[in-house]
Amino acid sequence: MSDGVFRNNYPGGGATLGSAITRAFAVGEHLATSLAPTCPPLPANAGAAIPAVPQAG
């Protein structure tokens, strides 16, 4: 049997967001380090500023 962190309680909306964000960050870090040797180098202008999107109105 497997119980979640909150077992039979419903803590309310958004209570699990912190855990999800932390795990997603860890997965992203792992992927970045494990895939880095296989990715081509970035172009010289990769850090250039992205042009601003004009605002309506």
mmJSON file of the N, C-alpha and C atoms, coordinates in Angstrom:
{"data_MODEL":{"atom_site":{
"group_PDB":["ATOM","ATOM","ATOM","ATOM","ATOM","ATOM","ATOM","ATOM","ATOM","ATOM","ATOM","ATOM","ATOM","ATOM","ATOM","ATOM","ATOM","ATOM","ATOM","ATOM","ATOM","ATOM","ATOM","ATOM","ATOM","ATOM","ATOM","ATOM","ATOM","ATOM","ATOM","ATOM","ATOM","ATOM","ATOM","ATOM","ATOM","ATOM","ATOM","ATOM","ATOM","ATOM","ATOM","ATOM","ATOM","ATOM","ATOM","ATOM","ATOM","ATOM","ATOM","ATOM","ATOM","ATOM","ATOM","ATOM","ATOM","ATOM","ATOM","ATOM","ATOM","ATOM","ATOM","ATOM","ATOM","ATOM","ATOM","ATOM","ATOM","ATOM","ATOM","ATOM","ATOM","ATOM","ATOM","ATOM","ATOM","ATOM","ATOM","ATOM","ATOM","ATOM","ATOM","ATOM","ATOM","ATOM","ATOM","ATOM","ATOM","ATOM","ATOM","ATOM","ATOM","ATOM","ATOM","ATOM","ATOM","ATOM","ATOM","ATOM","ATOM","ATOM","ATOM","ATOM","ATOM","ATOM","ATOM","ATOM","ATOM","ATOM","ATOM","ATOM","ATOM","ATOM","ATOM","ATOM","ATOM","ATOM","ATOM","ATOM","ATOM","ATOM","ATOM","ATOM","ATOM","ATOM","ATOM","ATOM","ATOM","ATOM","ATOM","ATOM","ATOM","ATOM","ATOM","ATOM","ATOM","ATOM","ATOM","ATOM","ATOM","ATOM","ATOM","ATOM","ATOM","ATOM","ATOM","ATOM","ATOM","ATOM","ATOM","ATOM","ATOM","ATOM","ATOM","ATOM","ATOM","ATOM","ATOM","ATOM","ATOM","ATOM","ATOM","ATOM","ATOM","ATOM","ATOM","ATOM","ATOM","ATOM","ATOM"],
"id":[1,2,3,4,5,6,7,8,9,10,11,12,13,14,15,16,17,18,19,20,21,22,23,24,25,26,27,28,29,30,31,32,33,34,35,36,37,38,39,40,41,42,43,44,45,46,47,48,49,50,51,52,53,54,55,56,57,58,59,60,61,62,63,64,65,66,67,68,69,70,71,72,73,74,75,76,77,78,79,80,81,82,83,84,85,86,87,88,89,90,91,92,93,94,95,96,97,98,99,100,101,102,103,104,105,106,107,108,109,110,111,112,113,114,115,116,117,118,119,120,121,122,123,124,125,126,127,128,129,130,131,132,133,134,135,136,137,138,139,140,141,142,143,144,145,146,147,148,149,150,151,152,153,154,155,156,157,158,159,160,161,162,163,164,165,166,167,168,169,170,171],
"type_symbol":["N","C","C","N","C","C","N","C","C","N","C","C","N","C","C","N","C","C","N","C","C","N","C","C","N","C","C","N","C","C","N","C","C","N","C","C","N","C","C","N","C","C","N","C","C","N","C","C","N","C","C","N","C","C","N","C","C","N","C","C","N","C","C","N","C","C","N","C","C","N","C","C","N","C","C","N","C","C","N","C","C","N","C","C","N","C","C","N","C","C","N","C","C","N","C","C","N","C","C","N","C","C","N","C","C","N","C","C","N","C","C","N","C","C","N","C","C","N","C","C","N","C","C","N","C","C","N","C","C","N","C","C","N","C","C","N","C","C","N","C","C","N","C","C","N","C","C","N","C","C","N","C","C","N","C","C","N","C","C","N","C","C","N","C","C","N","C","C","N","C","C"],
"label_atom_id":["N","CA","C","N","CA","C","N","CA","C","N","CA","C","N","CA","C","N","CA","C","N","CA","C","N","CA","C","N","CA","C","N","CA","C","N","CA","C","N","CA","C","N","CA","C","N","CA","C","N","CA","C","N","CA","C","N","CA","C","N","CA","C","N","CA","C","N","CA","C","N","CA","C","N","CA","C","N","CA","C","N","CA","C","N","CA","C","N","CA","C","N","CA","C","N","CA","C","N","CA","C","N","CA","C","N","CA","C","N","CA","C","N","CA","C","N","CA","C","N","CA","C","N","CA","C","N","CA","C","N","CA","C","N","CA","C","N","CA","C","N","CA","C","N","CA","C","N","CA","C","N","CA","C","N","CA","C","N","CA","C","N","CA","C","N","CA","C","N","CA","C","N","CA","C","N","CA","C","N","CA","C","N","CA","C","N","CA","C","N","CA","C","N","CA","C","N","CA","C"],
"label_alt_id":[null,null,null,null,null,null,null,null,null,null,null,null,null,null,null,null,null,null,null,null,null,null,null,null,null,null,null,null,null,null,null,null,null,null,null,null,null,null,null,null,null,null,null,null,null,null,null,null,null,null,null,null,null,null,null,null,null,null,null,null,null,null,null,null,null,null,null,null,null,null,null,null,null,null,null,null,null,null,null,null,null,null,null,null,null,null,null,null,null,null,null,null,null,null,null,null,null,null,null,null,null,null,null,null,null,null,null,null,null,null,null,null,null,null,null,null,null,null,null,null,null,null,null,null,null,null,null,null,null,null,null,null,null,null,null,null,null,null,null,null,null,null,null,null,null,null,null,null,null,null,null,null,null,null,null,null,null,null,null,null,null,null,null,null,null,null,null,null,null,null,null],
"label_comp_id":["MET","MET","MET","SER","SER","SER","ASP","ASP","ASP","GLY","GLY","GLY","VAL","VAL","VAL","PHE","PHE","PHE","ARG","ARG","ARG","ASN","ASN","ASN","ASN","ASN","ASN","TYR","TYR","TYR","PRO","PRO","PRO","GLY","GLY","GLY","GLY","GLY","GLY","GLY","GLY","GLY","ALA","ALA","ALA","THR","THR","THR","LEU","LEU","LEU","GLY","GLY","GLY","SER","SER","SER","ALA","ALA","ALA","ILE","ILE","ILE","THR","THR","THR","ARG","ARG","ARG","ALA","ALA","ALA","PHE","PHE","PHE","ALA","ALA","ALA","VAL","VAL","VAL","GLY","GLY","GLY","GLU","GLU","GLU","HIS","HIS","HIS","LEU","LEU","LEU","ALA","ALA","ALA","THR","THR","THR","SER","SER","SER","LEU","LEU","LEU","ALA","ALA","ALA","PRO","PRO","PRO","THR","THR","THR","CYS","CYS","CYS","PRO","PRO","PRO","PRO","PRO","PRO","LEU","LEU","LEU","PRO","PRO","PRO","ALA","ALA","ALA","ASN","ASN","ASN","ALA","ALA","ALA","GLY","GLY","GLY","ALA","ALA","ALA","ALA","ALA","ALA","ILE","ILE","ILE","PRO","PRO","PRO","ALA","ALA","ALA","VAL","VAL","VAL","PRO","PRO","PRO","GLN","GLN","GLN","ALA","ALA","ALA","GLY","GLY","GLY"],
"label_asym_id":["A","A","A","A","A","A","A","A","A","A","A","A","A","A","A","A","A","A","A","A","A","A","A","A","A","A","A","A","A","A","A","A","A","A","A","A","A","A","A","A","A","A","A","A","A","A","A","A","A","A","A","A","A","A","A","A","A","A","A","A","A","A","A","A","A","A","A","A","A","A","A","A","A","A","A","A","A","A","A","A","A","A","A","A","A","A","A","A","A","A","A","A","A","A","A","A","A","A","A","A","A","A","A","A","A","A","A","A","A","A","A","A","A","A","A","A","A","A","A","A","A","A","A","A","A","A","A","A","A","A","A","A","A","A","A","A","A","A","A","A","A","A","A","A","A","A","A","A","A","A","A","A","A","A","A","A","A","A","A","A","A","A","A","A","A","A","A","A","A","A","A"],
"label_entity_id":["1","1","1","1","1","1","1","1","1","1","1","1","1","1","1","1","1","1","1","1","1","1","1","1","1","1","1","1","1","1","1","1","1","1","1","1","1","1","1","1","1","1","1","1","1","1","1","1","1","1","1","1","1","1","1","1","1","1","1","1","1","1","1","1","1","1","1","1","1","1","1","1","1","1","1","1","1","1","1","1","1","1","1","1","1","1","1","1","1","1","1","1","1","1","1","1","1","1","1","1","1","1","1","1","1","1","1","1","1","1","1","1","1","1","1","1","1","1","1","1","1","1","1","1","1","1","1","1","1","1","1","1","1","1","1","1","1","1","1","1","1","1","1","1","1","1","1","1","1","1","1","1","1","1","1","1","1","1","1","1","1","1","1","1","1","1","1","1","1","1","1"],
"label_seq_id":[1,1,1,2,2,2,3,3,3,4,4,4,5,5,5,6,6,6,7,7,7,8,8,8,9,9,9,10,10,10,11,11,11,12,12,12,13,13,13,14,14,14,15,15,15,16,16,16,17,17,17,18,18,18,19,19,19,20,20,20,21,21,21,22,22,22,23,23,23,24,24,24,25,25,25,26,26,26,27,27,27,28,28,28,29,29,29,30,30,30,31,31,31,32,32,32,33,33,33,34,34,34,35,35,35,36,36,36,37,37,37,38,38,38,39,39,39,40,40,40,41,41,41,42,42,42,43,43,43,44,44,44,45,45,45,46,46,46,47,47,47,48,48,48,49,49,49,50,50,50,51,51,51,52,52,52,53,53,53,54,54,54,55,55,55,56,56,56,57,57,57],
"pdbx_PDB_ins_code":[null,null,null,null,null,null,null,null,null,null,null,null,null,null,null,null,null,null,null,null,null,null,null,null,null,null,null,null,null,null,null,null,null,null,null,null,null,null,null,null,null,null,null,null,null,null,null,null,null,null,null,null,null,null,null,null,null,null,null,null,null,null,null,null,null,null,null,null,null,null,null,null,null,null,null,null,null,null,null,null,null,null,null,null,null,null,null,null,null,null,null,null,null,null,null,null,null,null,null,null,null,null,null,null,null,null,null,null,null,null,null,null,null,null,null,null,null,null,null,null,null,null,null,null,null,null,null,null,null,null,null,null,null,null,null,null,null,null,null,null,null,null,null,null,null,null,null,null,null,null,null,null,null,null,null,null,null,null,null,null,null,null,null,null,null,null,null,null,null,null,null],
"Cartn_x":[0.85,0.0,0.889,0.474,1.266,0.414,0.878,0.169,0.914,0.182,0.79,1.233,1.779,2.255,1.106,-0.067,-1.191,-2.171,-1.897,-2.731,-4.195,-5.092,-6.521,-6.998,-6.103,-6.473,-6.327,-7.19,-7.068,-6.608,-5.352,-4.807,-5.245,-5.869,-6.279,-5.463,-5.978,-5.33,-3.945,-3.011,-1.666,-0.712,-1.155,-0.296,0.864,0.716,1.78,2.658,2.443,3.232,4.709,5.014,6.419,7.182,6.584,7.214,7.371,6.363,6.427,7.508,7.613,8.625,10.02,10.209,11.516,11.932,11.014,11.334,11.598,10.829,11.048,12.416,12.825,14.141,15.242,15.086,16.088,16.18,15.049,15.043,15.708,15.396,16.009,17.513,17.973,19.419,20.077,19.442,19.989,20.061,18.989,18.982,20.03,20.167,21.143,22.559,22.891,24.25,24.481,23.445,23.645,23.587,22.876,22.778,23.813,24.46,25.408,26.485,27.095,28.143,27.633,26.34,25.812,25.221,25.088,24.479,25.535,25.175,26.121,26.319,27.434,27.652,26.637,26.353,25.426,26.083,25.292,25.869,26.386,27.241,27.871,26.85,25.741,24.746,23.631,23.859,22.819,22.37,23.218,22.847,22.291,22.087,21.58,20.173,19.84,18.53,17.444,16.332,15.162,14.407,14.055,13.33,12.01,11.634,10.394,9.2,8.121,6.888,6.088,5.652,4.874,3.569,3.215,1.989,0.833,-0.332,-1.52,-2.063,-2.586,-3.326,-2.521],
"Cartn_y":[-1.185,0.0,1.24,2.224,3.449,4.643,5.407,6.608,7.84,8.873,10.134,10.89,12.051,12.872,13.266,13.515,14.009,12.914,11.668,10.507,10.761,10.739,10.911,12.349,13.277,14.684,15.442,16.396,17.274,18.63,19.018,20.245,21.528,21.433,22.627,22.796,23.586,23.797,24.41,23.906,24.461,23.933,23.07,22.59,21.739,21.128,20.265,20.97,22.243,22.953,23.029,23.244,23.337,22.063,20.942,19.655,19.457,19.803,19.632,20.515,21.751,22.663,22.175,21.724,21.224,20.01,19.082,17.891,18.24,19.163,19.58,20.242,21.037,21.674,20.615,19.62,18.557,17.772,17.483,16.774,17.624,18.903,19.802,19.885,19.968,20.001,18.706,17.588,16.299,16.19,16.584,16.526,17.454,18.638,19.593,19.049,18.426,17.913,16.631,15.793,14.542,14.723,15.741,15.969,16.965,17.707,18.736,18.215,17.05,16.579,16.26,15.999,15.625,16.794,17.958,19.118,19.93,20.49,21.36,22.658,23.36,24.617,25.682,26.61,27.699,28.703,29.398,30.441,31.606,32.413,33.518,34.517,34.713,35.703,35.078,33.913,33.218,33.995,34.819,35.582,36.963,37.25,38.577,38.787,40.039,40.372,40.054,39.56,39.291,40.606,40.973,42.244,42.249,43.403,43.542,43.416,42.835,42.72,43.992,44.634,45.875,45.608,46.483,46.353,47.018,46.382,46.95,48.099,49.093,50.154,51.261],
"Cartn_z":[0.0,0.0,0.0,-0.733,-0.828,-0.427,0.54,0.966,0.492,0.171,-0.19,1.044,0.839,1.952,2.869,2.291,3.073,3.489,3.122,3.448,3.098,4.05,3.758,3.925,4.068,4.247,2.937,2.715,1.553,2.061,1.797,2.378,1.678,0.534,-0.196,-1.469,-2.355,-3.643,-3.513,-4.27,-4.303,-3.256,-2.385,-1.302,-1.809,-2.96,-3.478,-4.508,-4.749,-5.758,-5.393,-4.145,-3.735,-4.041,-3.737,-4.02,-5.517,-6.284,-7.74,-8.353,-7.906,-8.442,-8.079,-6.863,-6.432,-7.248,-7.46,-8.247,-9.698,-10.262,-11.652,-11.801,-10.83,-10.865,-10.841,-9.973,-9.876,-11.187,-11.808,-13.087,-14.166,-14.205,-15.186,-15.026,-13.803,-13.546,-14.014,-13.714,-14.117,-15.642,-16.317,-17.775,-18.376,-17.816,-18.346,-18.237,-17.126,-16.963,-17.753,-17.877,-18.604,-20.117,-20.605,-22.043,-22.568,-21.69,-22.115,-23.061,-22.819,-23.741,-25.145,-25.3,-26.611,-27.38,-26.744,-27.399,-28.13,-29.292,-29.993,-29.208,-29.418,-28.705,-29.128,-28.226,-28.524,-29.455,-30.284,-31.137,-30.301,-30.883,-30.158,-29.621,-30.311,-29.869,-29.022,-28.449,-27.688,-26.459,-25.901,-24.711,-25.018,-26.3,-26.694,-26.148,-25.899,-25.363,-26.376,-25.874,-26.721,-26.882,-28.119,-28.3,-27.558,-27.048,-26.296,-27.232,-26.718,-27.476,-27.259,-28.347,-28.167,-27.419,-26.529,-25.75,-26.476,-26.436,-27.073,-26.245,-26.951,-26.287,-25.827],
"occupancy":[1.0,1.0,1.0,1.0,1.0,1.0,1.0,1.0,1.0,1.0,1.0,1.0,1.0,1.0,1.0,1.0,1.0,1.0,1.0,1.0,1.0,1.0,1.0,1.0,1.0,1.0,1.0,1.0,1.0,1.0,1.0,1.0,1.0,1.0,1.0,1.0,1.0,1.0,1.0,1.0,1.0,1.0,1.0,1.0,1.0,1.0,1.0,1.0,1.0,1.0,1.0,1.0,1.0,1.0,1.0,1.0,1.0,1.0,1.0,1.0,1.0,1.0,1.0,1.0,1.0,1.0,1.0,1.0,1.0,1.0,1.0,1.0,1.0,1.0,1.0,1.0,1.0,1.0,1.0,1.0,1.0,1.0,1.0,1.0,1.0,1.0,1.0,1.0,1.0,1.0,1.0,1.0,1.0,1.0,1.0,1.0,1.0,1.0,1.0,1.0,1.0,1.0,1.0,1.0,1.0,1.0,1.0,1.0,1.0,1.0,1.0,1.0,1.0,1.0,1.0,1.0,1.0,1.0,1.0,1.0,1.0,1.0,1.0,1.0,1.0,1.0,1.0,1.0,1.0,1.0,1.0,1.0,1.0,1.0,1.0,1.0,1.0,1.0,1.0,1.0,1.0,1.0,1.0,1.0,1.0,1.0,1.0,1.0,1.0,1.0,1.0,1.0,1.0,1.0,1.0,1.0,1.0,1.0,1.0,1.0,1.0,1.0,1.0,1.0,1.0,1.0,1.0,1.0,1.0,1.0,1.0],
"B_iso_or_equiv":[0.0,0.0,0.0,0.0,0.0,0.0,0.0,0.0,0.0,0.0,0.0,0.0,0.0,0.0,0.0,0.0,0.0,0.0,0.0,0.0,0.0,0.0,0.0,0.0,0.0,0.0,0.0,0.0,0.0,0.0,0.0,0.0,0.0,0.0,0.0,0.0,0.0,0.0,0.0,0.0,0.0,0.0,0.0,0.0,0.0,0.0,0.0,0.0,0.0,0.0,0.0,0.0,0.0,0.0,0.0,0.0,0.0,0.0,0.0,0.0,0.0,0.0,0.0,0.0,0.0,0.0,0.0,0.0,0.0,0.0,0.0,0.0,0.0,0.0,0.0,0.0,0.0,0.0,0.0,0.0,0.0,0.0,0.0,0.0,0.0,0.0,0.0,0.0,0.0,0.0,0.0,0.0,0.0,0.0,0.0,0.0,0.0,0.0,0.0,0.0,0.0,0.0,0.0,0.0,0.0,0.0,0.0,0.0,0.0,0.0,0.0,0.0,0.0,0.0,0.0,0.0,0.0,0.0,0.0,0.0,0.0,0.0,0.0,0.0,0.0,0.0,0.0,0.0,0.0,0.0,0.0,0.0,0.0,0.0,0.0,0.0,0.0,0.0,0.0,0.0,0.0,0.0,0.0,0.0,0.0,0.0,0.0,0.0,0.0,0.0,0.0,0.0,0.0,0.0,0.0,0.0,0.0,0.0,0.0,0.0,0.0,0.0,0.0,0.0,0.0,0.0,0.0,0.0,0.0,0.0,0.0],
"pdbx_formal_charge":[null,null,null,null,null,null,null,null,null,null,null,null,null,null,null,null,null,null,null,null,null,null,null,null,null,null,null,null,null,null,null,null,null,null,null,null,null,null,null,null,null,null,null,null,null,null,null,null,null,null,null,null,null,null,null,null,null,null,null,null,null,null,null,null,null,null,null,null,null,null,null,null,null,null,null,null,null,null,null,null,null,null,null,null,null,null,null,null,null,null,null,null,null,null,null,null,null,null,null,null,null,null,null,null,null,null,null,null,null,null,null,null,null,null,null,null,null,null,null,null,null,null,null,null,null,null,null,null,null,null,null,null,null,null,null,null,null,null,null,null,null,null,null,null,null,null,null,null,null,null,null,null,null,null,null,null,null,null,null,null,null,null,null,null,null,null,null,null,null,null,null],
"auth_seq_id":[1,1,1,2,2,2,3,3,3,4,4,4,5,5,5,6,6,6,7,7,7,8,8,8,9,9,9,10,10,10,11,11,11,12,12,12,13,13,13,14,14,14,15,15,15,16,16,16,17,17,17,18,18,18,19,19,19,20,20,20,21,21,21,22,22,22,23,23,23,24,24,24,25,25,25,26,26,26,27,27,27,28,28,28,29,29,29,30,30,30,31,31,31,32,32,32,33,33,33,34,34,34,35,35,35,36,36,36,37,37,37,38,38,38,39,39,39,40,40,40,41,41,41,42,42,42,43,43,43,44,44,44,45,45,45,46,46,46,47,47,47,48,48,48,49,49,49,50,50,50,51,51,51,52,52,52,53,53,53,54,54,54,55,55,55,56,56,56,57,57,57],
"auth_comp_id":["MET","MET","MET","SER","SER","SER","ASP","ASP","ASP","GLY","GLY","GLY","VAL","VAL","VAL","PHE","PHE","PHE","ARG","ARG","ARG","ASN","ASN","ASN","ASN","ASN","ASN","TYR","TYR","TYR","PRO","PRO","PRO","GLY","GLY","GLY","GLY","GLY","GLY","GLY","GLY","GLY","ALA","ALA","ALA","THR","THR","THR","LEU","LEU","LEU","GLY","GLY","GLY","SER","SER","SER","ALA","ALA","ALA","ILE","ILE","ILE","THR","THR","THR","ARG","ARG","ARG","ALA","ALA","ALA","PHE","PHE","PHE","ALA","ALA","ALA","VAL","VAL","VAL","GLY","GLY","GLY","GLU","GLU","GLU","HIS","HIS","HIS","LEU","LEU","LEU","ALA","ALA","ALA","THR","THR","THR","SER","SER","SER","LEU","LEU","LEU","ALA","ALA","ALA","PRO","PRO","PRO","THR","THR","THR","CYS","CYS","CYS","PRO","PRO","PRO","PRO","PRO","PRO","LEU","LEU","LEU","PRO","PRO","PRO","ALA","ALA","ALA","ASN","ASN","ASN","ALA","ALA","ALA","GLY","GLY","GLY","ALA","ALA","ALA","ALA","ALA","ALA","ILE","ILE","ILE","PRO","PRO","PRO","ALA","ALA","ALA","VAL","VAL","VAL","PRO","PRO","PRO","GLN","GLN","GLN","ALA","ALA","ALA","GLY","GLY","GLY"],
"auth_asym_id":["A","A","A","A","A","A","A","A","A","A","A","A","A","A","A","A","A","A","A","A","A","A","A","A","A","A","A","A","A","A","A","A","A","A","A","A","A","A","A","A","A","A","A","A","A","A","A","A","A","A","A","A","A","A","A","A","A","A","A","A","A","A","A","A","A","A","A","A","A","A","A","A","A","A","A","A","A","A","A","A","A","A","A","A","A","A","A","A","A","A","A","A","A","A","A","A","A","A","A","A","A","A","A","A","A","A","A","A","A","A","A","A","A","A","A","A","A","A","A","A","A","A","A","A","A","A","A","A","A","A","A","A","A","A","A","A","A","A","A","A","A","A","A","A","A","A","A","A","A","A","A","A","A","A","A","A","A","A","A","A","A","A","A","A","A","A","A","A","A","A","A"],
"auth_atom_id":["N","CA","C","N","CA","C","N","CA","C","N","CA","C","N","CA","C","N","CA","C","N","CA","C","N","CA","C","N","CA","C","N","CA","C","N","CA","C","N","CA","C","N","CA","C","N","CA","C","N","CA","C","N","CA","C","N","CA","C","N","CA","C","N","CA","C","N","CA","C","N","CA","C","N","CA","C","N","CA","C","N","CA","C","N","CA","C","N","CA","C","N","CA","C","N","CA","C","N","CA","C","N","CA","C","N","CA","C","N","CA","C","N","CA","C","N","CA","C","N","CA","C","N","CA","C","N","CA","C","N","CA","C","N","CA","C","N","CA","C","N","CA","C","N","CA","C","N","CA","C","N","CA","C","N","CA","C","N","CA","C","N","CA","C","N","CA","C","N","CA","C","N","CA","C","N","CA","C","N","CA","C","N","CA","C","N","CA","C","N","CA","C","N","CA","C","N","CA","C"],
"pdbx_PDB_model_num":[1,1,1,1,1,1,1,1,1,1,1,1,1,1,1,1,1,1,1,1,1,1,1,1,1,1,1,1,1,1,1,1,1,1,1,1,1,1,1,1,1,1,1,1,1,1,1,1,1,1,1,1,1,1,1,1,1,1,1,1,1,1,1,1,1,1,1,1,1,1,1,1,1,1,1,1,1,1,1,1,1,1,1,1,1,1,1,1,1,1,1,1,1,1,1,1,1,1,1,1,1,1,1,1,1,1,1,1,1,1,1,1,1,1,1,1,1,1,1,1,1,1,1,1,1,1,1,1,1,1,1,1,1,1,1,1,1,1,1,1,1,1,1,1,1,1,1,1,1,1,1,1,1,1,1,1,1,1,1,1,1,1,1,1,1,1,1,1,1,1,1]
}}}
